[in-house]
Amino acid sequence: MLWTEVRQLYPEQFVLVEEIKSHYEGNKVYVEEVAVIRPVSDDETLKVLRECKGDRFIYHTSKDRIVMEVLVKPAIKRSAYEN
């Protein structure tokens, strides 16, 4: 489903979605299509957010499009003192 359609069906609320189609530009991911899992009430957003894994995330429909910055975790180097 396109994000514009999700915004029309669930105006001004959080939704739990799964990414279907996206593309990267630099350090940002632009999500084009999603599958709506369910709307999320304001009271339960933090609980549901903690349970998100993989391609599932929560987003608010007040946003025109889904754009997220990609954070790269630095590699952990072993200490010179470890054997």
C-alpha positions in Angstrom: 0.0 0.0 0.0 1.3 3.5 -0.8 1.9 5.9 2.1 -0.6 8.3 0.7 -3.3 5.6 1.0 -2.3 4.8 4.6 -2.5 8.5 5.5 -6.1 8.7 4.1 -7.2 5.5 5.9 -5.6 6.4 9.3 -5.4 10.2 9.5 -3.3 11.8 12.3 -2.4 8.6 14.2 0.5 6.1 14.6 0.5 3.0 12.6 2.5 -0.2 12.8 3.7 -1.0 9.3 6.1 -3.4 7.5 8.3 -2.1 4.8 7.6 -3.6 1.3 9.5 -1.4 -1.1 12.1 1.2 -0.4 15.3 2.8 -1.8 18.4 4.4 -0.3 19.9 7.8 -1.1 23.0 8.5 0.8 22.4 7.7 4.5 18.6 7.9 4.2 16.0 5.2 3.3 12.9 6.3 1.5 10.0 3.9 2.0 7.6 3.7 -0.9 5.2 0.9 -0.1 4.2 -0.6 3.3 1.8 -3.3 4.6 -0.3 -1.9 7.5 -0.3 -4.2 10.5 -2.6 -2.1 12.7 -3.1 1.4 14.0 -1.5 2.1 17.4 -2.9 4.3 20.1 -0.9 7.0 21.7 -0.9 5.1 25.0 0.7 1.9 23.5 3.3 3.4 21.1 6.3 2.9 23.4 5.4 -0.7 24.2 4.9 -1.5 20.5 8.0 0.4 19.4 10.1 -1.8 21.8 8.7 -4.9 20.1 9.5 -3.8 16.5 12.1 -5.9 14.6 13.3 -6.2 11.1 11.2 -4.3 8.6 8.5 -3.4 11.1 8.3 0.1 12.5 5.8 2.7 13.8 5.3 6.0 11.9 2.8 8.8 12.3 0.5 9.6 9.4 1.0 13.4 9.8 4.3 13.0 7.8 4.0 13.5 4.1 6.5 10.6 3.3 8.5 8.0 5.1 12.2 9.0 5.3 14.5 7.7 7.9 18.2 8.2 8.6 20.2 5.0 8.5 22.5 4.6 11.5 25.5 2.4 11.1 26.9 0.8 14.3 30.7 1.0 14.5 32.5 -2.3 14.6 33.7 -3.3 18.1 37.5 -3.7 18.1 39.2 -6.1 20.4 41.5 -4.7 23.0 45.2 -5.2 22.4 45.4 -6.7 25.9 42.9 -9.5 25.1 44.3 -12.8 24.0 
